[in-house]
C-alpha cells in the first residue's frame, strides 16, 4: 500500500503526531530554523549595538568631513588672496620698471 493511503494513516495516533512534531521542533531549533525568544532578543540586541556603533562612527566621520571642508575653504581663500597679492605686486613692479626705463630712455 502507498504511504498516503488512509489505511496507513489510520494506525497513526496522537502520540505519533506529538513525536513527529517534537522531532521536527528539535531539528528546527538545532538548525536555527526556529529561535527561542531569549536567544532572539539577545541576537536583536547585539545587532542594535552594532548599528549604534556604526551610527556613532558615521557621525564622527561627518564631523571630520565638516572640519576638513572648512579647512579646505580657508586654504582656498588664502591661496586666492595670495595669488591676487602676487599678481598686484608683479604688476606694480612691472609698472615701476617700465616707468624707470622710460625716464632713463628720455
Beta strands, then each sheet from edge to edge (+ up, - down):
end
